[in-house]
Amino acid sequence: MTKGAKIAVPLLAYERHEQRGGRLCNGVLVTEDRENGTLSFGVVSDIGADCEASRAAYQPEREITALDFGLSTLFAGHEGQLRGKGWLKALRAYDQRITRIACGQQRHTVAGRVPARDTGKPLHLFVAGSEPKSDVS
């Protein structure tokens, strides 16, 4: 191959692509498989017009509701429904309770649960697989 020269790549159609329909675009999708380095080529087609009829005929099984997430009210619907009123108040109560529990735990915890800190002796660190050096003071 010469740099900058055009190359011709034969593309074969497959059954699903031919049945899908759509308008062929002036584009080719080139992807490289990261595992084995093979290149794949795909012809780009616009199927928007073919899908319009199915989009128009779509009937959802249940009413569509847009939700807005918040703290004072957990959910607000697109028609003004407010669900989870007082959520921030409840969240603050949970936060205060958890904070009180955490403070009590810290206050009643015996100091120095790590043995190296209790003994007053220096902590010796070494790399795994190497011999620890003796510390002569």
Secondary structure by P-SEA (a helix, b strand, c coil): ccccbbbbbbbbbcccccccccccccbbbbbbccccbbbbbbbbbbccccaaaaaaacccccbbbbbbbbcccccccccccccccaaaaaaaaaaaaaaaaaaaaaaacccccccccccccbbbbbcccbbbbbbcc
